[in-house]
Amino acid sequence: MDIEQTPEGLSPKLIPLYGEAMKIVEASPASACALLRMLLQMLIQERGLRGRDLHKDINTLVDRGAPVGLLRALDAIELAGSESRQPGQINLVNGHKDAQNMVMFLHLFVNQMP
């Protein structure tokens, strides 16, 4: 997997978590996905939401003016169903591809959100 640069706009306190996920993504994509999901929850919490139901929270952000593409991207990485409400359950079908999709979504989120 090509490790992308840390997303610009990621708060300094979250950069170490992103870095840790990138360090382990080849050896353990499931662990990297878990860290990236936790990072996404923290980003949502920084925007004043609970971060417990990703689909609901991102829908709320879209209602507040975030691009609707975030919801479409969330659906594409398959975190819109029960996985959006149950952070302890990550259903990895294609580990490295799933991790790559989580990284791409995280970058999109950071770049699209003020």
LINJO-V301270 format. One record per residue. N is the residue number from 0. D_FIRST is the distance of its C-alpha to the first C-alpha in whole Angstrom. Layout:
n | d_first
N | D_FIRST
N | D_FIRST
This chain:
n | d_first
0 | 0
1 | 4
2 | 6
3 | 9
4 | 13
5 | 15
6 | 16
7 | 20
8 | 23
9 | 21
10 | 24
11 | 24
12 | 25
13 | 21
14 | 19
15 | 19
16 | 18
17 | 15
18 | 14
19 | 15
20 | 12
21 | 10
22 | 11
23 | 11
24 | 8
25 | 7
26 | 11
27 | 12
28 | 10
29 | 14
30 | 15
31 | 12
32 | 13
33 | 17
34 | 16
35 | 15
36 | 18
37 | 20
38 | 19
39 | 20
40 | 23
41 | 24
42 | 23
43 | 26
44 | 28
45 | 28
46 | 30
47 | 32
48 | 31
49 | 31
50 | 27
51 | 28
52 | 28
53 | 25
54 | 26
55 | 30
56 | 29
57 | 27
58 | 29
59 | 32
60 | 30
61 | 30
62 | 34
63 | 34
64 | 32
65 | 29
66 | 27
67 | 27
68 | 24
69 | 23
70 | 24
71 | 23
72 | 19
73 | 20
74 | 22
75 | 19
76 | 16
77 | 20
78 | 21
79 | 24
80 | 26
81 | 27
82 | 23
83 | 24
84 | 27
85 | 26
86 | 24
87 | 24
88 | 23
89 | 19
90 | 19
91 | 16
92 | 16
93 | 13
94 | 11
95 | 7
96 | 8
97 | 11
98 | 9
99 | 7
100 | 11
101 | 12
102 | 10
103 | 12
104 | 15
105 | 15
106 | 15
107 | 18
108 | 20
109 | 20
110 | 21
111 | 23
112 | 25
113 | 28
